[in-house]
Amino acid sequence: VQLQASGGGLVQAGGSLRLSCAASGIWGATTLAWYRQGPGKQREFIASVTSGGITKYADSVEGRFTVSRHNGKNTLDLVMHSLQPEDTAVYYCNARRSVTPVYTHWGQGTKFTVSS
C-alpha cells in the first residue's frame, strides 16, 4: 500500500484549501482517513470515509471540512473552509483495513500553514 498526499502550502485565515491523497495497492473494505499533527501536538484524527462512503469527522472540523473518496481512482480528498491558525499542521493520509489482511498504512504527510 502506498499513500501520496499533496496540496499543502500557505493560506490566510478564513481561506480554503484542498488536500488530496492518491492510494495504491489498497484492498476492498479499506477505510481512508486524514489525520494531522500540529506543532508540539500529538497526531489526531480529522476525518475518514469507508469504502461504502460512510464519513466521520472530528468535532473540531465538523462543518468546515469535507472528506470525499473516489473509489474508481483510489483518491481521497479533503476540502477545508474557514481555516484558522490552529489548523496549521502536517496532514497525513491513512489507510486501515480491519478484516484479513488487516493493515494500517500512513502516507508521508503534507504540510500547510494558516497565517493570521
N, C-alpha and C positions, 0 to 999 in steps of 0.2 A: 504494500500500500504506500502510495506517495501522495502527499498533500502539498500544494503550492499556493500560498496566499499572496495576494497582490492588492494594491490600491492605497497604500499608506501615503503619508505626506504631511502637509501643514494646512490647517484650516482655521478660520476665525470662529470665535464663539458665536453660536447661533447658526452656523453653517451646516452643510450636509456633505456626506461622503459615502461612497460605495466601496466595500471590500469584496473581493472575490476569492474563491478557493477552488482550484482545479484538483479533483481527486481521481486517482487512477489505481487500478488493482483492487478496488473495493468489491466485496461480495454483496449479495442482496441482504436485506434486513440490517443494513448498516445505518446507524444514526449519525448524522453530520452535525457538528456544533461549532460555535465560536466561544472562545474563552479570551480573557485579557489579563494582562499583568501590568499594573501601573507602577510608577516609580516607588520603590520601597514597600510595595504591597504584594500580597500573595495572589497567585493566579485565581481568577474567579470565572464562574460560568456566566455567559451572556445570553446565548440563545441556541436552540437546537431544532432540528427538523428530522423526523423519522423518514424511513423510506416510503411510508404511506402518507407523508405530508402533514403529520401532526407536529405543531410547533409549540415551543415552550420558551418563555423569556424570564430573565431575571427582573425582579421588581424595579431595579434601578434604570432599566432601559425600556420597560413596557410602555408602549405608546409612542416611543421615539425611534426605536429600531424595528426594522422588519427583516426577517430572515426568509430566504426562499431557496428552493432547491430545484435543479433541473436534471432529472434523472437520466434523460437521454444523453446529456453532455457530462454528467457527473460533476456538476459545478454547484457551488454553494455561494450565495450572495448575502451580504449584509448591508442594507441601506439604512443610513443613520441620519437623523434630523435633529435639529436643536442641540447641536453638540456643545458641550461645556468643557472647560479646562479639566475637570475631573474625569473626562472620558479619555484623556491622554493616556496611552498605554501601548504595549505591544499586543497585537491581536493574533491569536493562534487558532488555526483550524484543527478540528479534532474529528476522528472517525472512530466509532465504537460499535462493536458487534457483541451481543450478549448470548448468542447461540453458537454452537460449534460451526466453524472455528471461531472461538472467542478472541477478540483483539481490541486494542486501543492504540491508535497512532496519532502522532502530532506533526503538524507542519512546522516550518521554520519560523513563522511569525512575521507579521508586517506591522510596522510602527507608524502611528500618526500622532501629531501634536495639535492640540486645540489651543490657540492663542487667545488671550483675553483682550 
